[in-house]
Amino acid sequence: WRDICDWGWDLNNAHVACRQLGFYRAREYNVSANFSRAPHNISMIGLNCFGNETELEQCSAYGWGNCEGMSAKVACVSNLRLAGGETPDEGRVEILHNGRWGTVCDDNWELVEANVTCRQLGYHQAEKYQSGSYFGRGKGPIWMDETWCSGRERQ
């Protein structure tokens, strides 16, 4: 693992980084945050993405060099969220599509679909799943219905 230097780091680069990590897009880049320092000083310098790439490796870069203390930072936005729960770790599954939040219908919704959802949200797996508007009726359109997962999906 190596850092990416913040020299030339912009919103296009941040969008690609978030997309590669399975998020919808970047919310901010070079955010003020306390990230741990990498145990080395050699970083990728001058990363240049157009913004439509799916991985940072598809972008051009100036090269490698010393970039101590100037690592690029990003805050990503997921296109998936849990709403209506008592804690942030539970709730009705909602999805962002075309800039609008909607729901995922619980038809055929079982533990395997809940596990894929939890993995996309950064959890290891689902503890349990609920159906029948357990967390309240959703607002907005139903973006997904009759969802079926094999269990091997990342999203």
C-alpha positions, 0 to 999 in steps of 0.5 A: 500500500502507498499513499496518494499525494494531495498535489493535483488531487481534485474532485475528479480523482476523489470521485474515482477513488470513491467509485473504486471503493464501492461508493456513489461519489465523493462528497469532499476531498482533502477534508480536514481529518485525523488519518493515521500516517503511512509508515513510509514517505513514498507516494503517488504524485500528480494523479490525474483522473478525468472522473469517468474511470472506475479505478485509480489505476486507470488514471495517469500520474506524474510518478512516485516521490516523497510526499510526507504529511500531504496525503490525499483525503476523501469523504465518500457518499453512498447511494444506499442508506438505512432509514427509520431505525433506532440506530444508524446500523438498522433501518429501511433500505433506501437507494439513491437513483437519479438524484432522488432517494427511494425504497427497496421493496421487501418482496423476496427479501431475505438474509442473503440480500440483507448480507449484500446490502450490509457489505455495501454499507461497510459491515461484515454481514447482516445480524438479521433482516426484517420485512413488512414495513418494520421500520416504517413505510418508505417515502419516494419511489420504489426503485428496486422490487423483487430483488434477488442476490446470489450472495457473492455480489459486492453491491 
